[in-house]
Amino acid sequence: MKDSIIVKGAREHNLKNIDVEFPRNKLIVITGLSGSGKSTLAFDTLYAEGQRRYVESLSAYARQFLGLMDKPDVDSIEGLSPAISIEQKTTSKNPRSTVGTVTEIYDYLRLLFARIGVHHCPKCHSEVKPQSAENITRLIMAQQGDTLIFLAPMINGQKGTHEQVIDDLRKQGFSKIRVDQIIYDADTIKDDLTLERYEKHWIEAVIDTVTIDEDERSRINDAVEQALSLGKERMIIIDKNATGEKKKELQRAASETVYSTFGACVKHPKLVFESLEPRMFSFNSPFGACSECHGLGEITQLSVDLLIPDKTKSIMEGGLAIYNKMDLAWRAQQISVVGREFGFDVWTPLGEFSPTQLNALLYGTIEPLAGRWSNGESMKLDDGYEGIIPQTLRLYKQTESEWRKKEIEKYMQYKPCLSCAGKRLQPVVLAVQIDNKSIIDATDMSIENAAKFFLALPEKLNSKDLFIAKQVLKEINERLGFLNNVGLGYLTLSRSAKTLSGGEAQRIRLATQIGSNLMGVLYILDEPSIGLHQRDNVKLIETLHRLRDLGNTLIVVEHDEDTILAADYVIDIGPGAGIYGGHITAKGTPAQIMANPNSLTGRYLNGELRIVVPEKRRVATDFIEVIGAKENNLKNVNVKLPLGVLCGITGVSGSGKSTLINQTVMPYLRQTFGEQIEGSIGEFESITLPSCINNVIIINQDPIGKTPRSNPATYTKLFDEIRDLFAQTQEAKMRGYEKGRFSFNVKGGRCETCQGDGLLKIEMNFLPDVYVECSDCHGKRYNKETLSVFYKGKNIAEVLNMEVEEAAVFFQAIPSINKKLQTLLAVGLGYIKLGQSSTTLSGGESQRIKITKELSKSKRGHVVYMLDEPTTGLHFDDTKRLIGVLNSLVDKGHSIFVIEHNLDVIKSCDYLIDLGYEGGNGGGEIIAQGTPEEVAKIAHSYTGEFLKRLL
C-alpha cells in the first residue's frame, strides 16, 4: 500500500491545477480563507472520487439506479482508500429519531432490559412474581356461572399467511381455531379464510369451552395446563356471551383476559405480564409504544394563544390569526349567528369575550342554530356549530395539500402525552426496572451520568444476570465513553435528533465511527470543533488521534487553532478566496507552517498577525431585563441584557445559551414586534423591554432561499439595480426591453425550456432528484435575444457569473451598486458569484450575506440583532473582518447579541454573559457577567480561564 494519497492536476471549482500529497495514517488539517478551495479539495475532489469509484465497482444492474457520477476535474488520484465523509449536516428530522437510536445505544438497552429487567406492577410498583397453572385456575374459578372459551396463542401479531400453523393445529385434532378474533371450524377454515401475506395476524387454538362450576374444576385445570403448554406459558380466556366488535389491534377487548405463568401482581391479578422481548421496549413498535401518542411522547394541539395572538382585535379585524382579516363571507356570517345566540358580535374585541362566549367560538356548540345568509336564504345549523378548533383539526386530517398542513401547523404546539407523560412506552413496559430505573429513566440521564450508572451496574447484579449482561454492558459503556470524549456528555439519550446542532450531529457520527473500529479508511471531516467550548476541544482532539491510531487517515477542514496545532500535517490553501485562491501556499508540520512567510494561517499562529483587543469597551445605554427564565435546564435565571453594545453569550456546550436567547428572549421580542413565531416561547416570569427598541432581527445560518433561483444578487436587492442598468442601455431601448425582460423569474427574457433555472430537474423515483444543465441555454437562464444586450461588453448572464470582487471593479462608477458590493467585500465574500445558487452556499456564507443586507439599509431606529456562532467556517482573517462589520452595526446605534465559542470574538465584545458551570443539568446558571477583563478574573468560569491568556 502506498505511504500517501497523491492528487495530481486538481482543477475542480477554483483549484488551480494543484498537485498535493496526503501522508497516510495521519491527522491532516486543510486550512485557509473561506472560499479558498478547502472543501473543494477535500469533499468535491477526494471524497467525490472515492464515491465514484465505489459506484463503478457495483454491478451494471445496481449502477443503473444510481446514475452516472461526474468524475472530479483532476488528472489522477493514487492510493485512495474507501472514504467516509462526516459533514456539518443535521441528522434525521424524524420525531422518532433520538440520540439513543442514532448511536444504536438504545438497541443495546432494549436487549439489556429484555434479558435482565425485573417486572414491577405499574399500579402498586410491587415486584411481579411467577404464577402457577393452579393459581390461574383458582382465579378463573371466581367467575362462577360464566361460559368461557380457553385459547392458546400461536401467532401474536406477525405477518404472513401462516398456512403451516393452521395445518399443524388441524393435525393435532383441534376442531376450532380463532383467527383475528373470529372463530372458524378447523374443517372448513381453508375454504372460509385467506390471510393477507403483508398484514399482521393473531391465531389462537380453541382448547375448550366450559361453564364455570365447582364440578368442572378438574376439566378447567386440564384446559389451563394444555393452553399454557401450547401457548408457551401464555393463555387467553374470552366470555362466550360477550359480543366484541371485530377489530385487529394489540389492545384486548374487555371480554378477554390474558394469563401467563411469567408473573402476576398479588394486588392486581388482572394485569398481564408477558415474557420480555426487545421489541416491547421499542417506541417504534406497536408492541411497546404508548397507544395514545404511538410512541412519539407528545401530541399536537392547536394553541389558543397562537390562534388569538392579539386580544385587542375583533374577529373582523383579524383577531383570529388563522383567518386573518375577515370579510362578510360565509364563515363570518356563520359566526354572527353563533354570536347572536351567545351575546357577542364579530366586531367585539376578543379580549372582551366571556369564557362561555370564547368556548362557543373555539369549541362549538351542539345546540341547533338558525339564521339568514346575506342573500336572504335561511341558514340552518341543525347539528350546532362545529367550532374553530375542531374544524381546523378536521381540515388538518382531511387535507392532502402540504401547504395547507404547514399553514395549520403554525398554530399548533407540541404537548407531552398525558397517557405516558412523554415517556413514549406502555405502562407495563415502563414498570420493568434494572437497579430501580426503567429504560426511559436511563435515557433521560445525561450521557455523563448514564456512563457512571452503567459502569457501576456490574457490582449490583447477581452472578447469573452479570453473565447474561456482560457483553451488552461492554458495548453500552464503550459507546457512552466515545460520546463523552467528543464533548457530548451534557446530552441525554432521549434528546430528539432533530433538535441537535450541525456540530453535535457531526460529533455523534464521529463517535459512532470510532465504535465501528474500522481501519484503513479515509475520514473527511468538516469543522468538527463547531459549537465546542475550548475546554472540550482537548477531548475532541484526543478522539481524532484515537481514530488515526486505529490505522485511518483523517482529513479535517478546520480553522480552530488547537486542532491545527495538534495535526500531524497541515495544508494551507490560498492566498485569497474564490478566483484568488486555489493554490497551496504552505504545507508541512504546524511548525513548518508557522515558519513559512507565504502562509496567512502561519502568520496568525506565530503571532505576527493577530486580532487586537479593543482599546476601550462601550457602555450599555439600557437593558432588557429577564426575570425567572426556567426553560429546559435554566435555573430560574434573572439577567439584564445590555443594549447599545456588542454582547457575547458564552459558556460550555449545553449550558443554556441557546435556551436563554434563541428559545426565550428572541421569540418574545419577535412576538412583541408583531411577528408570528413557530412553537412556544420558553418559560419565564417577566421580560421588560425599554421603549428605544424598534425591531429585532435574527441573523442565523439558514439558507437565504429554499430554491436554486435565489442568489446573493436577488437577496441583497442588488439584482434590481443591475436590471435597471441593462434596461437603460441603447440596445434595450431600441428593442423596447424593460426591466422585467432581464428577470429569470418571469416569461419574456428567460429560457422557457428550463423556465429560468438554468437546470432541468430529473425525478428519480426512489432517489433524490437529479439536476442537469439545460441543453437550450447551457445554464445561462436567458434566451438568445436577451443575451444579445450588453453593458460594458457583458450580457446579463455574464454579470451574474461574476465574483463579487470582479463586480466591484466592473460597477465602480455606479455608487448604489458599488455600496452593496463593498459591504459583501467587507464580510469576506469577495469570492462568491452574484448569481450563485443559495442552495450551494454554506451556513456561514448565508449568515454573512444577511449581515450585508442589514449593513446596506439606511438607519431605521434601534434594532436588536442576534447571531448564533457567526464564525462557523471563518478563517482568522475572515473573523477579523466579521468583528469589524459587527462593530460598524453597533456604531450605527444598534445592539448585537452573539452566541459564540471563538475567543477572538469573545475578547472583542463589550460585555459578556457566561453560563455554566457545566452542560445539561449541571448548567443553566449565570456564573459571570461584565467586560471580558472582569469575566477573566472569575475563578470558576471556564471562559474566563481561557480569556486570561489573551488579555
Disulfide bonds with the S-S distance in Angstrom:
none
